[in-house]
Amino acid sequence: MKRTLVASLVIAVSILIPTPRPTLAAQTLAGACDVGQYLDNTWVVRNAASGASGPWITSASAWISRYDYSLCTGILRPWVTASGAWPAIVGPGGDDIVQVGYWMCGDGRICGTGMHTNQLDFFYASGATGDINHAPMPRNISLADTASSHTFTVRLVYEPDGSRVWEYVMDGQVRATEPDGAWRLWNRERAQVGTEQWNCGDQMGGRTAEGSDPGNKQKFRSLTWVAGGVTHSGDFDGPRQMGNNPYYPWIYFQAYNSSDFDVWTWNHASTCSAT
């Protein structure tokens, strides 16, 4: 069949002048640093509670996907900037915690002990509310490897002499320990799994899909905890945002069941002063 002259001209023009592809705007995963911000962290967490009278929790565990966080940007050095993800055992106070997981530390005082600035680390921390000698600052285990995920566990174990030791575990291997001493006056009421940021400009979690970008949300799976010798698979409440300003509009999360959830950041163009 012969083509018409018009059709032939259209084909020829389309060959000579390629059709422009639509430009995809890159997602903004971090915002401007708030240089005056200090101790103003925000969390997305899930909790499992044994109750104020126990039985007290002895282990918390989670499979967490690796994410190399984008931290805040700016010319001036902020007081604090960091992001991370972890399972933890917590008490009633804000600093009553033992935890292990991923941590990326930027500029500022939250860098803790032996942390690598602007690099993803494995970390652990413990603290007690009101005790300045036991603030839950991150302590370095090692630089994080490139594996796509790890299972992190924090647990309290009894030694043969009757003493108790905290073990910080990755994929079944104990990576750090510390005594459970007089510093911990709080009861082990809750297992908690979550992610946090330490500056309003820092990223929390991964990124959502957009255009040709398939996304890479930070995933939390297989949440378990032990209380009174009983292992619970799941039984966590729904994820919720907490912290000094829990209303940042660029933070998203989704639960799939009592064990699995995702957290991600999308179009983080605002700053703290805008919320």
Secondary structure, DSSP 8 states (H G I E B T S, - for coil): ----HHHHHHHHHHHHS--------------B--TT--S--EEEEEEEE--TT---EEEEEEEEE-------B-SS--S--EEEEEEEEE-SSTT-EEEEEEEEE-SSGGG-BS--BTSEEEEEEEE-TT-GGG----EEEEE--S-SEEEEEEEEEE-TTS-EEEEEEETTEEEEEEE--TT--S---EEEEEEEESSTTS--SEE--BTTB----EEEEEEEEEETTEEEES-----EEEESSTT-TTEEEEE-SSS-EEEEE------GGG-
